[in-house]
Amino acid sequence: MKIRMLLAAVALVWSSGALANHCPLDMKAIDEALSKNPQLSAAQLAEVKKYRAEGEALHNAGKHDQSVETLGKAMKILGIQ
């Protein structure tokens, strides 16, 4: 039982670290896509920029799972896989 709890704790710590490293990669991909002047409407471009800023703020606040989710919305609009 103690081993399971220890493994669960290790998995939780490891996964949060993985997400923390994922956020900057997503932000970089969004920035690169924006630098290529994608064919987006003004509303879509505003949404992407809003999600990008929110994602960075969430990342800086240590809320990496929410950051990845928010950045994913921007990436979806941009067509980034």
N, C-alpha and C positions, 0 to 999 in steps of 0.2 A: 504494500500500500504506500509506504513512504517513497519507494522508488518511482512509482507512478506519479506521485505528486511532484517529485523532483524533476522528472522528465517533462511534465506539463509546464512547470515553471521555466525550465530551460527552453522549451519550445516557444513559449510566449515571449521571452526576452529575445530570442533569436529572430522571431518573425517581426517584431517591432523594429529591430535593427535592419532587417532586409527592406522593410517598407521605407525606412528613413533614407536608405541609399537609393531607393527607386524614385522618390520625388524629384531630386535634381535631374535625373535622366529624363523624366517626363517633361520637366520645365525646359530643358535644353531642346528636346524634340519639338516642343511647341514654338519656342523662339526661332528655331531653324526654319520651321514651316512658315512662320509669320514673315521672316526675312525674304522669303521667295514671293511675296505679294500674292497670296492665294486668291482665287476667284470666289470671294464671299460677299454677301450683301453687307451693308453697313450694320445692320442688326446682328448678323452672325459674327462679324468682326468684333463688335462691342461685347458680345457674349463671350467670345474666346478670350478677350483681354480681361474681362471680369473674372472668369473662371481661373485664368492663369494667376492673377493677383491674389484671389482667394486661396488658391492652392498653395502658393508660396507662404502666405500668412499662416495657414494651417500647419504647414511643414515647420515653420519657425516656432510655432507654439507647441510643437511636439505631437500634433494630432495627425500622424502619418497616414492612418487608414482613411481619414476624411480627406486628407490632401490628395491621395492617390485617386480617390473617387471623384473629387472635384476636377482635378487635372484631366481625368479620363473623359469628362464631359467636353472639355476644350478639344482634346485629341479627337474625339468622335466627330465634332463639327469640322475639324480640319482633315478628316479622313486618315488619321494616323492609326496604324494598327497597334 
